[in-house]
């Protein structure tokens, strides 16, 4: 009987199941990956809620700290940080159009929660939740592509975060 090796948020799990048993649980390897990815994203969102609720000296400083912490947590998340460009592309291709719409709607609802946290503290973000969600995705994708550039890439990403924090809060 083959071993099924799973990586659950950085913890290796070896399960003794047959190939047939695996496919009774998941229709494909991609479905397993999407399930694990969704679990990692739920945990990541919990951390983002905590980051959004922290107080900083100014709205710009608060949003900049949020962006930096969100990116650091993304990089440190065992499953999320291990995604390569190819993995991300495969994940996106595996989603049906309905699945993609549902994911985007879920993202919009989550960002609306973050906006409520900030608005409760008197911070107005100058874009819609959909636009903010797209900006967060662009931050993560940009970091994924410039990660290999070392100091130059880190400078570029941080510069972008500072510019976004300034533009979105002033």
C-alpha positions as CSV (number, residue, x, y, z in Angstrom):
1,X,0.0,0.0,0.0
2,X,1.5,3.4,-1.0
3,X,2.2,6.2,1.5
4,X,0.2,9.4,1.0
5,X,2.4,12.2,2.1
6,X,0.5,15.4,2.9
7,X,1.9,18.8,3.9
8,X,-0.6,20.3,6.3
9,X,0.6,23.8,6.9
10,X,4.2,22.7,7.1
11,X,3.6,19.4,9.0
12,X,4.3,16.3,7.1
13,X,1.6,13.7,7.5
14,X,2.1,10.2,6.1
15,X,-1.1,8.2,5.6
16,X,-1.3,4.6,4.6
17,X,-4.1,4.6,2.1
18,X,-4.7,3.2,-1.3
19,X,-4.9,5.2,-4.5
20,X,-8.6,4.3,-4.7
21,X,-9.2,5.5,-1.1
22,X,-7.5,8.7,-1.9
23,X,-9.8,9.3,-4.9
24,X,-12.8,8.6,-2.7
25,X,-11.8,11.5,-0.5
26,X,-10.6,13.8,-3.3
27,X,-11.5,13.8,-6.9
28,X,-7.9,14.9,-7.8
29,X,-4.6,15.9,-6.4
30,X,-5.5,19.5,-7.3
31,X,-8.7,19.2,-5.1
32,X,-6.5,18.1,-2.1
33,X,-4.2,21.0,-2.8
34,X,-7.1,23.4,-3.0
35,X,-8.5,22.1,0.3
36,X,-5.1,22.5,2.1
37,X,-4.7,26.0,0.5
38,X,-8.2,27.0,1.7
39,X,-7.2,25.9,5.3
40,X,-4.0,27.9,5.1
41,X,-5.9,31.0,3.8
42,X,-8.4,30.8,6.7
43,X,-5.6,30.9,9.2
44,X,-3.9,33.7,7.3
45,X,-7.1,35.7,7.3
46,X,-7.3,35.4,11.1
47,X,-3.9,36.9,11.3
48,X,-4.9,39.7,8.9
49,X,-7.9,40.6,11.1
50,X,-5.5,40.9,14.1
51,X,-3.1,43.1,12.1
52,X,-6.0,45.4,10.9
53,X,-7.1,45.9,14.5
54,X,-3.7,47.0,15.9
55,X,-3.2,50.7,16.4
56,X,-0.4,52.8,15.0
57,X,0.4,56.5,15.3
58,X,-1.3,57.5,12.1
59,X,-3.6,56.0,9.4
60,X,-0.6,55.8,7.0
61,X,1.6,54.0,9.6
62,X,-1.3,51.6,10.5
63,X,-1.9,50.6,6.9
64,X,1.8,50.4,6.1
65,X,2.3,48.1,9.1
66,X,-0.7,46.0,8.0
67,X,0.8,45.6,4.5
68,X,4.3,44.7,5.9
69,X,2.9,42.2,8.4
70,X,0.5,40.7,5.8
71,X,3.4,40.2,3.5
72,X,5.7,38.8,6.2
73,X,3.0,36.4,7.3
74,X,2.4,35.3,3.8
75,X,6.1,34.6,3.3
76,X,6.2,32.7,6.6
77,X,3.1,30.6,6.0
78,X,4.4,27.1,5.2
79,X,1.8,26.2,2.5
80,X,1.3,29.7,1.1
81,X,5.0,30.6,0.9
82,X,5.9,27.3,-0.9
83,X,3.8,28.2,-3.9
84,X,5.8,28.7,-7.0
85,X,4.6,30.7,-9.9
86,X,3.8,27.4,-11.6
87,X,1.8,26.2,-8.6
88,X,-0.2,29.4,-8.5
89,X,-0.9,29.2,-12.2
90,X,-2.0,25.6,-11.8
91,X,-4.2,26.5,-8.9
92,X,-5.9,29.3,-10.9
93,X,-6.4,27.0,-13.9
94,X,-8.0,24.3,-11.6
95,X,-10.7,26.7,-10.6
96,X,-13.9,26.7,-12.6
97,X,-15.4,30.1,-13.6
98,X,-18.0,29.6,-10.8
99,X,-15.2,28.7,-8.4
100,X,-13.2,31.8,-9.4
101,X,-16.3,34.0,-8.9
102,X,-17.0,32.5,-5.5
103,X,-13.4,33.0,-4.4
104,X,-13.5,36.7,-5.6
105,X,-16.8,37.2,-3.7
106,X,-15.3,35.7,-0.6
107,X,-12.3,37.9,-0.9
108,X,-14.5,41.0,-1.2
109,X,-16.5,40.0,1.9
110,X,-13.3,39.5,3.9
111,X,-11.8,42.8,2.8
112,X,-15.1,44.5,3.7
113,X,-14.5,43.1,7.3
114,X,-11.1,44.8,7.3
115,X,-12.6,48.1,6.1
116,X,-15.2,47.9,9.0
117,X,-12.3,47.5,11.5
118,X,-10.5,50.5,10.1
119,X,-13.7,52.6,9.8
120,X,-14.5,51.9,13.4
121,X,-11.2,53.5,14.3
122,X,-11.8,56.5,12.0
123,X,-9.7,55.3,9.1
124,X,-11.1,55.6,5.6
125,X,-9.5,53.6,2.8
126,X,-9.8,55.4,-0.5
127,X,-10.8,52.4,-2.7
128,X,-13.5,49.7,-2.8
129,X,-13.0,46.3,-1.1
130,X,-12.8,44.8,-4.6
131,X,-10.0,47.2,-5.5
132,X,-8.2,46.6,-2.2
133,X,-8.4,42.9,-2.7
134,X,-6.9,43.3,-6.1
135,X,-4.1,45.4,-4.6
136,X,-3.4,42.7,-2.0
137,X,-3.2,40.1,-4.7
138,X,-0.8,42.3,-6.7
139,X,1.4,42.8,-3.7
140,X,1.7,39.0,-3.2
141,X,2.3,38.3,-6.9
142,X,4.8,41.1,-7.1
143,X,6.7,39.7,-4.1
144,X,6.6,36.3,-5.7
145,X,8.2,37.5,-8.8
146,X,10.8,39.9,-7.3
147,X,11.7,37.6,-4.4
148,X,14.8,36.4,-6.2
149,X,16.1,40.0,-6.6
150,X,17.3,40.2,-3.0
151,X,17.8,43.8,-1.8
152,X,16.6,45.5,-5.0
153,X,13.4,43.4,-4.9
154,X,12.8,44.0,-1.2
155,X,13.3,47.8,-1.8
156,X,10.9,47.8,-4.7
157,X,8.2,45.9,-2.7
158,X,8.6,48.1,0.4
159,X,8.5,51.3,-1.8
160,X,5.3,50.1,-3.3
161,X,3.8,49.4,0.1
162,X,4.7,52.9,1.3
163,X,3.2,54.5,-1.8
164,X,0.0,52.4,-1.4
165,X,-0.4,53.2,2.3
166,X,0.0,57.0,1.5
167,X,-2.3,57.0,-1.5
168,X,-5.0,54.9,0.2
169,X,-5.2,56.9,3.5
170,X,-4.6,60.5,2.5
